[in-house]
Amino acid sequence: MSEYVQIVLDRSPYPTGFPSRRRAGYVPESSLLAVEWYLPTVDIVPEYKTYKHIKTRKAVEPTSRPLAETGRLYQSVTAQIALRTLGEIFHSTPEDMVSTVVFNGRVTTIDPLTGQTIQPHLITLRATREQFAPLILEGIMITTSGYGPDSYKFAAGKPINLIDGSGLLSLCQEHDISARILKSRL
């Protein structure tokens, strides 16, 4: 089962620049599948938010993305990878073989204090099929941080539910899913 899931995960397309290092381990006695996923670093989020054309100088100038927004977008990417991975695993494996998935999202980076390579866990999510099913039945947008006014304007009048970090944890708790969101020092 580990090898099969590894093939499923390896064939799952992700954008250029995303690490492809991931491992799956299966424990048949408990029908548990553990996934260790190496996530992209925060620099996967584009540095510039917009570009402005300055007609008088005939130039295009970038507008930097605020640091807080970069953090929110990065946390959203990590949460989406975790939920997508659980969905792919539950969809591609027999119910009687995999009942629980544990997702551990790690990142390889340099500790700014020591200069040493570190691999901290950024997100850990554990769910059974029964717990996960209600999470994917709605057109839900999830972030591990929060949403700004533009997000709420975009979602207004659409069949979209916006769930922030505390809402994600509450939803997981409501469905007895063990989850935690770790703040990154990146």
Buried (B, 14 or more C-beta within 10 A) or exposed (E): BBEBBBEBBEEBEEEEEBBEEBBBBBBEEEBBBBBBBBBBBBEBBEEEEEEEEEEEEEEEEEEEBEEEBBBBBBBBBBBBBBBBBBBBBBEBBEEEEBBBBBBBBBBBBEEEEEEEEBEBEBBBBBBBBEBBEEBBEEEBBBBBBBBEEEBEEBBEEEEEEBBBBEBBBEBBEEBEBEBEBBEBEB
